[in-house]
């Protein structure tokens, strides 16, 4: 009986650790990415967060109701998204936006706050120049990726689009549905407006 109990406790602990590994990795990575972002801003040169990284920070994203800004990585491939949201389209280092900024993220880590986002709320985005840009949420929608592809010509260059998997609480992480947040830049605010405390 004692061996069975030990086996159950050991398996339970293993499952718990496996379940916590992805969120833990996401939090630790954001700290390393924050340091790389500071180096990028100081030098205006792409700074990889660790020597073997195949991505680098390109922006910071402040979601409504969140105390900390997320570091956004270059690219939307799986390895980037394991550590933070990824910029699929948008300006390179030192460039001005010439197309909409599209950022993808995982629904169960960095983009989990999108579950509670509402139309009219403010999102902030900072590029390497240090200026924060304010965006207002225009619409929220769920699309089926098998039937509808993102048409970037639909958006102007002052648009921000956030994309994550849907539904948020689904057990299958590979479903076809996507939650899309569309926001427009609030041009009434100066580009160098300071971020909220704690960012």
N, C-alpha and C positions, 0 to 999 in steps of 0.2 A: 504493500500500500504506500509506503514511504517513497519507493522508487517512482511509482506512478505520479505521486504528488510532485516530486522533484522534476519529473519529465514535463508535466503540465506547466509548472512555474517557469521552467527554462524555455519552453516553447512560447509561452505568453510573453516573457521578457524579450525574446527574439523578435516576435511579431511587433511588439510595441516599439522597439528600437528601429526596426525596418520602416515602420510607419512614420516615425519622427525624423528619419534621416533626410528626407527631401526638404521639409520645412527648416530643419537645422542648417542644411547646406545653403539654403536660400538666404537665411539670416547672416551667416558667416560670410558668404560671398558678397553681400551688400556692404559689409564693413571694408573688405578688401577693395571693392569697386569704388567706394567713397574716397579712399586714399588715392586710387588711380585717377579718379575724376579731379581731385585737387591738383595732382601733378599735371594733368592735361590742361587745366585752366591756367596754371602758373606758367607753363612752357608753351602752350598752344601747339603741342605736338601730341599725337596719339600715344597714350601710355597704357600698356597692357597690365592688367591687375596681378598677374603672375607670369613667369617667364614662358610657359608653354601655352598660354591662352591664345585662342584663335579669334578673339574679339577684344574690343576695348570700349570704354565709356564714351558716349557721344552726347548725352543729355541727362538732365534730372527731371523727374516727373512728380508733381505734387497732386495727389488725388484728394477729393473732398473728404473731410473728416479724419484724415490721417496726419499724425504728428510729424512723420519723417518723409522726406522726398526719396523716391526710388531712383537709383542710377540705371539709366537706359543704355543698353549695349548695342553695338553695331551688328545688324543682321537679325534675322528671325529664324535661324536654324535651331534645331533641338538642343545643341550644346550651349548656345547662348541663353536660351530660354530657361535652362535649368538653374541659371545663376541670377537672372533678372529679366525684366521686359526687354524686348529687342526692337530696334527701329528698322522697319521693313523698307520704308521710303522716307526720304527727308534729306536735309542738308548734310554735307560732309563738314569736317572741321574747318572753321573759318568761312564757310559759305552762308549765304542768305537763303532762306527757303524759296525754292522755285517750283515746288510741288507740295501737295498735302503731306503732312507728317503722319505716317501710319506706324503705330506701335502695337506689337502683339505681346501677350503674356499668358502665363498659366493661370487658370481659374482657381486652383487650389493653393496657390502661394501668393505671388506678387499682385495679381489682379483679382484676388478674392474681394477686395473692397468694392469692385464694380457691381457686386450683387445688390448693393444699397444705393447706387448712384441714381440721381434724379435729374430730369430736365431742368435747365436753368442754373444748375450748380456750376461752380468755378473749378477749372483744372488749370494748373500752372506748369509751364515747361521752360526749362533753362538750357541754353546751348553753351558752348565753351566761352562765348564772349561775356558770360556772367549775367546777362540780362534775363529777367524773368518775363515771360509772355503769358497773358491771361487768356483763357478760352472759356466760353460758356457752352454747356451741353445743349445742343439743339434737338437731338433725337436719340432714342434707344430702340434698337430693333434686334430681332433674332432672325438669322438667315440660314438657309440650308446650303452648305458649301457644295453639295452635289448639283444644285440647280442654279445657284447664283454666284457669280464671281464678282470681286470688287472692281468697279469701274472708276479708276482714279480721275478720269476726265469729268466725272460728276462733281468733283470737289475743286475749290479754288486753292491757291497756294497758302492761304491763311487758315486752312482747315486742319484739324487734328482728329484722327480716327484711332480709337482703341479697339482691339479685337481680342476676344478670348473664347474658349470653348464654352458650350452651354448644353444642358443646364448645370448650374453651379454645384449641385449636390448629387450629380449622377455618379454611379459606380463605374461606368465605362468611360474612360478618359479619351477614347478614340472616336467618339460620335461625330456625326457630320454637322451638327448645329453650331453656329457661332453667334456670340453676343457682340453687337457692334455699337459703340458709343461714338456719335458724331458731334463734334464741337467746332465752333467758329471763334477766331481770335477776336477778343474785345479790344478794338483799336482805340477806344476812348482812354485806355490806360497807357502810361508811358512804358516803353520797353524795359527800362531799367528799374522798374518798381521792385521794391525789396520783398523777399519772401516772408511768410509768417514766421514768428518765433519758433525755434526748434527745428527748422529745416536745415 
